[in-house]
């Protein structure tokens, strides 16, 4: 039994820190601002998840207490059924504790990422946000084009559609870049990788603090 518990303790219900940093935020972001936006998306998902999971856990606690009192007053099949329900709720509580713990871990990592990127970007005015958004989408179109050249040998319709969606002042410039395969490949291989550093120095927010956000 102890060996089984040791094995289950090694299981993570969510993603690893490496996945959080590289296969989610870095991969999806591209630019510094793109990574910031991705870290915020992931942070918000965990924020919502923690609030929902915590409320569900509180309901479980009530259910377990209620069934515990109910069992003392029942007999026969009603008693047997209540005992099964009580045992099931306790098992669900064990799973709830595990999932909340892993969600807290992921929330912390994406919070650390977001704080790091925010420090680099600074205050976001509407003008600055639009400029950063533009740079991010230019990056994505160029990245799509490179993937097309490597995987199919030609530019797909979807890439042209994204290209045509760009502002006129950018379209011609980006079109020239994506049609030069050698330069495009060289640009992608030499692009600056924005790897978060010293994230563990960021102050951690407790679940109690998270739950207070949005409530008086």
N, C-alpha and C positions, 0 to 999 in steps of 0.2 A: 504493500500500500504506500509506503514512504517513497519508494522508487517511482511509482506512478505520479505521486504528488510532485516530486522533483521534476519529472518530465513535463507535466502540465504547467508548472511554474515558469519553465523556459519558453512557453508559448506566448507570443504576443498577438493579441487580437487585432492590433493596428499595424502601422508601418514602422520600420526601423528609423533611427535618426539619419542613417545614410540615405534612405529613400526620401525622407522629408527634405533633406538638403539638396540632393543632386537629381534624383529621378522625378521629383515633383517641382520644386521651386526653380532650380537652375534650368532644368530641361524645358519647362513650360514658359519661363520668363523671357529668356533671351537677353534683353536689356536690363539695366538696373531697375528701371521703373516697372518693366514687365515682371521681374521677380518680386518686386514689392507688391504689385497687384495680386500675384499668385499667392504670396504668403498671407495676404489679407483674406483672400477667398478661403484658404484652408483654415485660417484662424477663426473666421466667422462660422464655418461649419462646426468646428469643435466647440465654439462658444455656445451655439444653439444646442449642440449635442449634449454638452455638460448640463445645461439647464433642464433639458428634457429627461436625461438619465437620472438626475438628482431627484426630480419630482416623482419619477417612477419608483425610485428606491424608497422614498418617503411613504409612498402608497403601500409598498411591500411591507415595510415595518408595521404599518397600521394593520394590514391584513394578517400578518403573523401574530400580532398581539391579540387581535380579535378572534382568530381561530383558536389560539391558546386558551382563551377564556371560554370559548364555545365548547371545546372538547370536554371540559369538566362537567358540562350539563347534558351531554348526549349519551345515548346508549344504542346498541345494535348497529345496523348498517349505517345510520347517520354518523355514528361515532367513528366507524372505520373509514368512511368517506372523508370526514373532517380531518382525520389523522393523515390521510394521503395528501389532501390539499395543503395541510400544514407543512408536511415534509417537502412538497413541491415548492412552496413559497420560500422555504429556507434554501433550497437549491438555487432558485432564481435569485435570491439575495447574494449567494456566493458568486454567481455569474455577474450580477450587477456590480459588485465590488471590483471584480476583475476588469470589466469593461470601462468603468469610470476611471480606474487607475491608468489604463492605457490611453484613454481619451485625454486625461490630465497631462500625461507625458507628451502627447502630440500637440496639445494646446500650448504647452510651455515652449516647445521647439519652434512652432510657427510664430508665437509671440516674440521670441528672441530674434527670429529672422526679421519680422516686421519692424522691430525696434532698430535693428542694425540698418536696414534699408532706409528707414525714415530719417535716421541721423545723416545718411549720405545725401538724401534728396532734399531735406529741409522742408520749409513751408510750401504747400501746394496752392498756388493761386490758379484761377481758371486758365490764364494764359500759359502758365508753366505746365499745367496738367495737359493742355492741348498739344503743346510742343512735345512733351514726353510720350504722349499717346501716339503721336505721329511717328516719332522715331521707333517706337515699339512695333508698329504695323509695317513700317518699311523693312525693319529687320525680319519680321515674320514672312513677308512676301519674298524677300531674298532667300531666306532659309527654305521656304516651300519650293522655290525654283531650283535650288541646289539639289534638294532631295529628288525632284523630278528628273533632273539630268542624270543623277546617279542610278536611280531605280528603273527609269523607263527610257532614257535617252532623248526625251523631248519634254516640253512644257505642257502640263495638263490644262484642260479648260478651266478648272477651278483656280489655278494660279493666275491665268490671264484675267479671270473675273475679279480677283482680288487686286491685281495690277490696275485694271480699269476703274476700280473704285477709289483709287488714290486721287488726291487733288491734281489738277492739270499741271501745276508747277513741278510736281514730283514725278509724274508718270513717265515722261521721256527719260529722265535721269535714271530712274530705277529700271526701266526697260533696257537701257544700254548695259547696265550692270548685270542684269540677270541673263542676258544673252551672251555674255563673255564668260564661258565656263571656267576657264583657267583662273581668271581674276576672282570670280565668285568663290571658287574652291579655296583660293589663297586667302581671301577675306575671312571665310568661315573658320579656317584652321588657325588663323592668327588673331581671331577676335578675342577681346579681353574677357576672361572668365571671372565673374564676380562671385567669388566664394566667400560666404560669411565667415568672419574670424572672431574669436573671443566671445562667442555667443553666450557661453556659460556665465559670463560676468553680469548678464542682464538680470535685474531683480525679478524674482518669480512672483506671480500673482496666485494667491490661494483660491481654491474653489469657492470659499465663502465670499471672497471679494468679487469673484466673477458673477455670482448669483445676485449680488446687490446692484450690479450695473443695470440701469433702466428702471429701478424700483426706488421709491422714497422710503 
